[in-house]
Amino acid sequence: MQYISQPPHNSVVHSMWQVEGKPEFRKELILPKGSIEIIFNFSVNNPFHAKLATNAFYLPGCFINGFNTTPITLELPENQSFFGVRLHPLAVKKLINVPASAIMDMIVDLSLIDRNFNSLWHQLAEENVFENRIAIFYKHIFKIASDQQPREAMINQFILATDQHDLSVRQLSGMLCYSSRQLSRKIFEASGMNTETMLMYKKYLHAVHLVHHTELPLTEIAYSANFSDQSHFIRTFRQFTGLTPSEYRRNKGFITGHLFEDVR
């Protein structure tokens, strides 16, 4: 069972989610999805074996996952229990004193950064009601939550938006009132990517959404996502996922960007 909540405006949290129960599949592939998340794993008695790029590991009890440019592979246990918090990118440094650029393509055990996350994990583990877990997390971040500066809020909004993939660096700089150099520094701090790479990443994310939710021909998706041609679209899609768009469409799961296999 999965729950998703879009909380009231907050400078740190974009949204929260919870997953509980017995997964129907044994394996899950999660494509890069353009988000930074803190995830509380309450399935410690049923370890999750994971692989990100060439790194294989077991998921910690509490970890942060930065922007990914390569898929994550999970071997699912018989039972799973997760509580996740999707963050505004520029809030990462406020929350853990480490910029998002430092955790790109990484899964980091938060207990190694701040011992308070151990205490928070136990508080959340003792409470399985989704709304109550939300309240506990908000209480934890109350002291650091602050109003975003207008331009920071606009950068967070741009990065997490499902559109705005068709802008040029010059157009984006003008929209956010930064020089191209200043903009690249802020985008890098928020994601680990420079502006040009982020714009390409957003094209890819927009394409994933269209491949998953529509039956549009791939040539039309390439045009809609602002790729120069279909070969550029396929090459970029494969760069981030290891799959062609057609392979993803044939095997897509019930959640956008997730593929499942090996039914129990």
C-alpha positions as CSV (number, residue, x, y, z in Angstrom):
1,M,0.0,0.0,0.0
2,Q,1.3,3.4,-0.9
3,Y,0.4,6.9,0.5
4,I,1.5,10.2,-0.9
5,S,1.1,13.7,0.7
6,Q,1.7,17.1,-0.7
7,P,2.2,19.1,2.5
8,P,1.6,22.8,3.1
9,H,4.2,25.2,1.7
10,N,7.5,24.5,3.4
11,S,11.1,25.6,2.6
12,V,12.5,22.1,3.2
13,V,9.8,19.5,2.3
14,H,8.3,19.1,-1.2
15,S,6.2,16.0,-0.4
16,M,6.1,12.8,1.6
17,W,5.2,9.2,0.9
18,Q,4.8,5.8,2.7
19,V,4.9,2.3,1.4
20,E,3.9,-0.7,3.5
21,G,3.2,-4.4,2.8
22,K,4.3,-7.4,0.8
23,P,5.7,-6.6,-2.6
24,E,4.3,-8.6,-5.5
25,F,7.7,-8.8,-7.1
26,R,11.2,-9.8,-6.1
27,K,13.2,-7.2,-8.2
28,E,12.6,-3.5,-8.8
29,L,14.5,-1.1,-11.1
30,I,14.1,2.6,-10.3
31,L,15.1,5.0,-13.1
32,P,16.6,8.4,-12.3
33,K,13.5,10.5,-11.3
34,G,14.7,14.0,-10.5
35,S,14.3,14.1,-6.8
36,I,16.4,14.1,-3.6
37,E,14.8,12.0,-0.8
38,I,15.4,11.1,2.8
39,I,14.1,7.6,3.3
40,F,13.4,5.8,6.5
41,N,13.7,2.0,6.1
42,F,11.8,0.1,8.7
43,S,12.5,-3.2,7.0
44,V,15.8,-3.8,8.8
45,N,14.8,-7.3,9.7
46,N,14.3,-8.0,6.0
47,P,17.4,-6.4,4.5
48,F,17.2,-4.8,1.0
49,H,20.0,-5.5,-1.3
50,A,20.6,-2.6,-3.6
51,K,22.9,-1.6,-6.4
52,L,23.6,1.9,-7.7
53,A,26.0,2.1,-10.7
54,T,28.7,-0.4,-9.7
55,N,28.2,-0.1,-5.9
56,A,26.3,-2.9,-4.2
57,F,25.1,-2.5,-0.6
58,Y,22.3,-3.1,1.9
59,L,19.9,-0.1,2.4
60,P,20.6,1.6,5.8
61,G,17.8,2.4,8.3
62,C,17.9,6.1,7.4
63,F,19.5,7.4,4.3
64,I,19.5,10.3,1.8
65,N,19.6,9.7,-1.9
66,G,20.7,12.5,-4.1
67,F,19.9,13.2,-7.8
68,N,20.6,10.0,-9.7
69,T,21.8,9.8,-13.3
70,T,21.9,5.9,-13.3
71,P,19.2,3.4,-12.1
72,I,18.9,1.8,-8.7
73,T,18.3,-2.0,-8.6
74,L,16.6,-3.4,-5.5
75,E,16.1,-7.0,-4.5
76,L,12.8,-6.9,-2.5
77,P,12.3,-8.9,0.7
78,E,9.0,-10.5,1.6
79,N,7.9,-7.4,3.6
80,Q,8.7,-3.7,3.1
81,S,8.1,-0.6,5.2
82,F,9.3,2.8,4.0
83,F,8.6,6.5,4.9
84,G,10.1,9.0,2.4
85,V,10.5,12.7,2.4
86,R,11.2,14.5,-0.9
87,L,13.2,17.6,-0.4
88,H,13.6,21.0,-2.0
89,P,17.1,20.7,-3.5
90,L,18.5,23.9,-2.0
91,A,17.2,22.8,1.5
92,V,19.6,19.8,1.6
93,K,22.5,21.9,2.9
94,K,20.3,23.5,5.6
95,L,19.1,20.1,6.8
96,I,22.4,18.1,6.8
97,N,25.1,20.7,6.3
98,V,26.1,19.0,3.1
99,P,25.1,20.5,-0.4
100,A,23.1,18.3,-2.7
101,S,26.1,18.3,-5.2
102,A,28.0,16.2,-2.7
103,I,25.5,13.3,-2.7
104,M,24.8,13.1,-6.4
105,D,24.5,9.4,-7.5
106,M,25.0,8.4,-3.9
107,I,23.0,6.8,-1.0
108,V,24.4,8.1,2.3
109,D,23.7,6.7,5.7
110,L,22.3,9.7,7.6
111,S,23.3,8.3,11.0
112,L,26.9,8.9,9.9
113,I,26.2,12.6,9.3
114,D,23.9,13.4,12.2
115,R,23.1,11.1,15.2
116,N,19.8,12.8,15.7
117,F,18.5,10.8,12.7
118,N,18.9,7.6,14.8
119,S,16.5,9.1,17.3
120,L,14.1,10.3,14.6
121,W,14.2,6.8,13.0
122,H,13.0,5.2,16.3
123,Q,10.3,7.8,16.8
124,L,8.9,7.2,13.3
125,A,9.3,3.4,13.6
126,E,7.1,3.4,16.7
127,E,4.3,5.2,14.8
128,N,2.9,3.7,11.7
129,V,0.1,6.2,11.0
130,F,1.2,8.2,8.0
131,E,-0.2,11.6,9.2
132,N,1.5,11.1,12.6
133,R,4.8,10.4,10.9
134,I,4.4,13.6,8.9
135,A,3.9,15.6,12.1
136,I,7.0,13.9,13.8
137,F,9.2,14.8,10.8
138,Y,7.9,18.4,10.8
139,K,8.7,18.7,14.5
140,H,12.2,17.5,13.8
141,I,12.9,20.2,11.1
142,F,11.0,23.0,12.8
143,K,14.2,24.8,14.0
144,I,15.8,24.8,10.6
145,A,12.7,25.5,8.4
146,S,12.8,29.0,7.2
147,D,11.4,31.1,4.4
148,Q,13.1,30.6,1.1
149,Q,14.7,33.5,-0.7
150,P,12.6,34.3,-3.8
151,R,15.3,33.3,-6.3
152,E,16.1,30.1,-4.3
153,A,12.4,29.2,-4.4
154,M,12.4,29.7,-8.1
155,I,15.4,27.4,-8.6
156,N,13.8,24.7,-6.5
157,Q,10.6,25.1,-8.4
158,F,12.4,24.9,-11.8
159,I,14.3,21.8,-10.9
160,L,11.3,19.9,-9.5
161,A,8.8,21.1,-12.1
162,T,7.6,18.6,-14.7
163,D,7.9,21.2,-17.5
164,Q,10.3,24.0,-18.4
165,H,12.5,21.4,-20.2
166,D,12.5,23.6,-23.4
167,L,14.4,26.6,-22.0
168,S,17.9,27.7,-23.1
169,V,20.5,28.7,-20.6
170,R,20.1,32.3,-21.6
171,Q,16.3,32.2,-21.1
172,L,16.6,30.5,-17.7
173,S,19.2,33.0,-16.6
174,G,16.9,35.8,-17.5
175,M,13.9,34.2,-15.9
176,L,15.8,33.7,-12.6
177,C,17.8,37.0,-12.7
178,Y,21.2,35.3,-12.5
179,S,24.2,35.6,-14.8
180,S,24.8,32.3,-16.6
181,R,27.9,31.7,-14.3
182,Q,25.9,32.4,-11.1
183,L,23.1,30.2,-12.3
184,S,25.4,27.3,-13.0
185,R,26.8,27.6,-9.5
186,K,23.4,27.5,-7.9
187,I,22.1,24.7,-10.1
188,F,25.3,22.7,-9.3
189,E,24.8,23.3,-5.6
190,A,21.2,22.1,-5.8
191,S,21.8,19.1,-7.9
192,G,25.4,18.3,-8.8
193,M,24.8,19.1,-12.4
194,N,25.7,22.2,-14.4
195,T,22.9,24.1,-16.1
196,E,23.2,22.5,-19.5
197,T,23.2,19.0,-18.0
198,M,20.2,19.9,-15.8
199,L,18.2,21.1,-18.9
200,M,19.0,17.8,-20.7
201,Y,18.0,15.8,-17.5
202,K,14.7,17.6,-17.5
203,K,14.1,16.7,-21.2
204,Y,14.7,13.1,-20.2
205,L,12.3,13.3,-17.3
206,H,9.6,14.8,-19.4
207,A,10.1,12.1,-22.0
208,V,9.8,9.4,-19.3
209,H,6.5,10.9,-18.2
210,L,5.2,10.9,-21.8
211,V,6.4,7.3,-22.6
212,H,4.8,6.1,-19.4
213,H,1.5,7.9,-19.5
214,T,0.7,8.2,-23.2
215,E,0.7,6.1,-26.4
216,L,2.3,8.9,-28.4
217,P,4.8,7.7,-31.1
218,L,8.4,8.0,-30.0
219,T,9.1,10.5,-32.8
220,E,6.4,12.8,-31.3
221,I,7.7,12.4,-27.8
222,A,11.2,13.3,-29.0
223,Y,9.8,16.5,-30.5
224,S,7.6,17.3,-27.4
225,A,10.6,16.8,-25.1
226,N,12.6,19.2,-27.2
227,F,15.3,16.8,-28.4
228,S,17.0,17.7,-31.7
229,D,16.0,14.4,-33.3
230,Q,14.8,10.9,-32.4
231,S,18.3,9.4,-32.3
232,H,19.4,12.1,-29.8
233,F,16.3,11.2,-27.7
234,I,17.0,7.5,-27.7
235,R,20.7,8.0,-26.9
236,T,20.0,10.3,-24.0
237,F,17.3,8.0,-22.6
238,R,19.7,5.1,-22.7
239,Q,22.4,7.2,-21.1
240,F,20.3,7.7,-18.0
241,T,18.4,4.4,-17.9
242,G,20.4,1.7,-19.7
243,L,17.2,1.2,-21.7
244,T,15.7,2.4,-24.9
245,P,12.3,4.2,-24.7
246,S,10.7,1.2,-26.4
247,E,12.1,-1.2,-23.8
248,Y,10.9,1.0,-21.0
249,R,7.4,1.2,-22.5
250,R,7.1,-2.6,-22.9
251,N,8.3,-3.3,-19.4
252,K,7.0,-0.2,-17.4
253,G,5.5,-0.9,-13.9
254,F,2.5,0.8,-12.2
255,I,4.7,3.6,-10.9
256,T,6.4,6.0,-13.3
257,G,10.1,5.2,-13.6
258,H,9.8,1.9,-11.9
259,L,10.1,-1.6,-13.5
260,F,9.3,-4.8,-11.7
261,E,10.1,-8.4,-12.4
262,D,10.1,-11.9,-11.0
263,V,6.6,-12.3,-9.5
264,R,6.4,-14.0,-6.2
